[in-house]
Amino acid sequence: MLLAIGIASSARQPRPPTSSRLRASAFAGVCGFGIPSCVHAASGLPILSADSALIRSASAILLVGLLMLALERIPSLLRSLFRIAMVIGLGESAIMLLLYGLPASWSEALPMLLDAALIMLMIAPLLRGLHRDRQLLLQEKIKVQGTLESIPDGVISVDGQDRIDYLNSSAKILTGWGDSSALGKTLGDVLRITSPFGDLAGLKLPPSAVEILRRRDGSQVLIELSRSSQAGALDQGPTRSVIAFRDVTLTEQVRQELLISNDHQRLLNSLLRISTDQLDLPSLLQQSLDMVVAAQGPSSHATGAILIIDGSGHWSLPAGHHVDPKLVSAWNLPLGAVPDPIEPVPITSSFDDHCRIPLYDGQNLSGMLVLGIDPGHRPTATEQEFLEAIGKTLSHLIERKHAEEQIRQLAYFDRLTKLPNRQLLIHNLALGVAQAARGGSGVALMLVSIDRFKDVNDTLGHARGDLLLAEVAQRLRSCVRESETIARHSSAEFAIILTGLSIEPQIASEQALALASRVRTRMAQPFHLDELDHVVTVTIGVALHPTDAEDAQTLLKNADSALNYAKSEGRNRYQHYSAEINRRLTARLQMEKDLRTALSDGQFFLVYQPRVNLASNRITGVEALIRWRHPNEGLIPPSQFIPLAEETGLIVEIGEWVLATACDQKARWDRDGWAADLHYISVNVSPVQIRQPNFIETVRKAVAGSNIPPGALELELTENMLMHKTEAVLETLKQLKASGILFAIDDFGTGYSSLSYLKRFPLDVLKIDQSFVRDVSDRNNAGIVRAIIDMARALNLTVVAEGVETEAQLDFLRSHRCESFQGYYFSQPLPAPDLVDLLQRHRAADGDS
C-alpha cells in the first residue's frame, strides 16, 4: 500500500531534464550574442556592422566553447546572470528590427542572418532535450499507471478540495464505481465509510485502520486503508492526498476464526487444568458445564446439562445438578429415560434448539452433554467441532477422575472390605487427634482382632475366610456412627476411631468400652457363610487420647499393646491400655529374648506324668512335659512360654529337643529293665511343628537315633491341629502311622469336635480334657464324659481321662469303663529319677502282695 502511495506521488511531480549540458550550451550561445552587443553599444561602436558581427560571432563561439565545459559547475547565481544576458540579447535583436526595420542589403542582413543561424543552432539542442524529456516523462507516467492498475490495492488521488482526479482499477472494483463517473466527485461520495473512523476529509483516520466500506450497490466489505497527504506546488496551492485501501474481509474472517479458535483452546486448556483431586465427579462435571455455557456468550441464552448413565443403565443427573426445564423437552435420549428429578414442562420461550455430545469413559459411553442454544445462535461448523472437542475433553476428565478414584481406592482402601487401609487409618487418626487437641475433646482408638482367623482360613478355605472378613466389616459399620472411621488394620484386624469423646478419662473410657462390649455382642452372632453357620470371637484393645497418648503413632502403639495383652490372657475379651500392660509386655519381650538362649544354655528339662490303667492300677506309660528353669525367674510354667515359643517359631527347635530327649530317656529306661512297665512315652506336638516339611524325617530320626520301637512313641495332637490343612496333616499322619507311630487326641471336647475327623485320621488314643473330668458331679459334664467314652469305644480308641484329682472322679470313670487316667490323684509329673523310684515302689508293692 505504501508503494502505491509513493508511485502515485511521483506521477504528480515531473523529473528534472536530463540534457542539462545542451541547455547550458544554448544559454551560453544566446548570452554570447547579447553580451558583446551591450559592450559595443556602450563603446559607441555601430551595432550592425561587419566588424561588430564578426566580433559578436567570434565572442559567441568562444563563450559557447568555454561555457559548454564549465557551465554545469558554476554557481546558480551565474546561471541566472546568463539567463538575463540571453533576454538582453533577444531584446537587442527586437529593438534593431523596430528601429531599423528589415536590412536593405545582403551586407546588412548577413550579420543578422548569421546571428539568427547561430541562435537557431544553439537553441536546437535545447529543443531536442525538451522533447526527449517529454518522452521520458510520458514513458514514466505509463509505467506508473501500469503499476497502479496492476496492484490489488485500490488507489484514489484527490486534490485540495477532496475531489477525485484519479482512481485505479482496483479502486473502481472495490468501490463499485466501475466507470469514470467517479472523477470529479468528492471522496466521501465514492469511498463511503460506515465505521466510527469515517471522517476521511478531516484526516481523523489512524495511519492504518480497518473500516466498513459500503459499495455503490449497497453491499459492504471490510477494508484496511491509509491516507498520505502532500503540499501543493510552488504556488502553495491546497494540500493533495492519496488514499490506498485493500479488501480484508477474508483476512478478518480468518482472524476472527483464529481468535475464536484461541478462545476455544483457552477453554479446553482451562477444562484440562481443573483440579480433579479436589472435586468429586458431580462437582467436576458441574464446573465444566458452567464454563462451557459461559463460553457461548450471554446473547446465545445457552443452557445445558450433563447426564450420566447410572448402574441400571438409565440416564440420570449427577447429584446437585440443576437443569433449565426448557431443555427437558429437547431431550430425545437413546434409552428414553428422563432423569427422575426432572419433570417435563411446556416450553415458554423461543428456545428450541439443542445439540448432544456423547461422553465416554474409555470405550464405554458414560454420559452425554446436552447444550441448548437460542435458535438465532445455532452453532457453526467450527463451533460444532469445538463442542465435539469439549465432549472429548469432558470424556478425558471423566476417565481421568475414574482412574484417580481407582488409584485412590488401591492406595487408600482395602479391596475386599472397601474400608480404609492402614495408610488412610494413620492419616485419619492423626487428623482426628489434631482436631481433638484444638477442640478439647477425647479420641479413642479400638483395634478389633478376629480370634484364630487362620484356623478359619485353614479349615473353611480362603473363599469363606474372605466372606467372613466382609461380613465382619459390615457388622462393624452397624455398630458405629457414619462419621466414625472404620479401617482394616491388618489381615484379620480392624480399627475404629471414635471422636468427640469426653475429655474426662473415666467417662471417655466408659464410652469406648461400651462400644467394645457392643461389638463383641454383635460379633458373637453366627455368620452365615455359603449355607454354613460359623461362630467367631474377637479380641479388642483400646487406647485413649490424651490419657494414654499425645500423638497418633503412640496411640496406635498403645492400642496394639492392649490388644496383644488381651490375646495373651486368653482372647475373646477387650482390654483398655494401662502402664501395667506396657510393663507386662516389656517383660514378655524380655522372656522372648531369654527363650532364644534357654535351649543352648540347658535351661529346659523334662518331667514325666504317669498314665495308669484303671483296671490294674498299674503305670502303663508316661507323658513327657517340658519345664523351664530360668536363672533369674526360677521355674516358668509351660502356659507362659509355650504360646510365645509358638508365635516366634522357636517351638520347632524346642520341640525337636523334647522329642529327641524323650526318646533317649525311653531307651535308657528300656535298658534299665523298665520296658514292661513303661510301654510307651507320649510327647505333645505343636501345630507349628507338624506343618514343617521335615516333620516326618524329624520323628523318624528321633526314633532311630534312640533305638526304641516306633510303637513306643505316642504323639499327642489337638483337635484344632487336625482341622488345619486337613489333607496335608492326614498324609503326614498316615506316613508316620505306617512306621508304627501311635497318635492321641489331646484335650478332646475343647476344640472343633467332629466324628468325621475321628474316623478319617489314624488315631489310637482319645484323651478327655480335664475341664470335663474336674466337675463330673455336674450333670452336663457327666453326660459329656459318658458320651466321649462311648464314642471312643465305638471307634475302638483307648480312652484316657486327664486331671483326675479325687477318688470320686476315679470312681465315676471306673463305673463308666474308662480305661486309663492321669492326674495328681496318682502322681504329679516327676523327674526321671523320681519316676524310677515310683516304679520301684509299685513293683515292690506288687511283690509283697
PyMOL commands that set and color helices and strands:
alter all, ss='L'
color gray80, all
select helices_A, chain A and resi 2-11+20-43+50-73+76-100+106-150+169-175+180-182+187-190+249-272+276-278+281-295+298-300+325-330+375-377+381-412+422-439+453-460+462-479+505-523+552-568+579-598+638-648+651-671+687-690+695-706+710-712+719-723+726-738+755-760+770-773+779-794+807-815+832-848
alter helices_A, ss='H'
color red, helices_A
select strands_A, chain A and resi 154-158+164-167+192-193+209-214+220-230+240-247+303-309+315-316+353-361+364-373+442-450+485-490+493-501+527-529+532-534+538-545+574-576+604-613+619-630+634-636+680-684+713-718+742-748+765-768+798-802+820-822
alter strands_A, ss='S'
color yellow, strands_A
deselect
rebuild
show_as cartoon
